[in-house]
């Protein structure tokens, strides 16, 4: 099943409203949830590098730093968060 961006936005908007039409999820709440999920993904990735890939903690830290710098660069270039 395919849905359009407009339909997805409407679904998200409806999901953030309670039965009375009041918004129950604020932008700050959603930002905090996103922060927690990103933090978990990065921590899991670091643990996988150290435990599964058997990299030294210093090597894992360098890879993490490279990843974060790449993500920041893509954000500055407009590849993250911009409409496609």
ChimeraX attribute file (.defattr): number of C-alpha atoms within 10 A of each C-alpha:
attribute: neighborCount
match mode: 1-to-1
recipient: residues
	/A:1	2
	/A:2	6
	/A:3	7
	/A:4	8
	/A:5	10
	/A:6	9
	/A:7	11
	/A:8	12
	/A:9	11
	/A:10	12
	/A:11	11
	/A:12	11
	/A:13	12
	/A:14	14
	/A:15	13
	/A:16	15
	/A:17	14
	/A:18	11
	/A:19	9
	/A:20	6
	/A:21	9
	/A:22	10
	/A:23	14
	/A:24	12
	/A:25	14
	/A:26	11
	/A:27	10
	/A:28	9
	/A:29	11
	/A:30	12
	/A:31	12
	/A:32	12
	/A:33	12
	/A:34	12
	/A:35	12
	/A:36	11
	/A:37	12
	/A:38	12
	/A:39	12
	/A:40	12
	/A:41	12
	/A:42	14
	/A:43	13
	/A:44	12
	/A:45	16
	/A:46	20
	/A:47	16
	/A:48	14
	/A:49	19
	/A:50	17
	/A:51	13
	/A:52	10
	/A:53	11
	/A:54	12
	/A:55	16
	/A:56	12
	/A:57	14
	/A:58	10
	/A:59	14
	/A:60	20
	/A:61	15
	/A:62	12
	/A:63	16
	/A:64	17
	/A:65	12
	/A:66	12
	/A:67	13
	/A:68	13
	/A:69	12
	/A:70	12
	/A:71	14
	/A:72	14
	/A:73	13
	/A:74	13
	/A:75	13
	/A:76	10
	/A:77	10
	/A:78	11
	/A:79	13
	/A:80	13
	/A:81	8
	/A:82	8
	/A:83	7
	/A:84	5
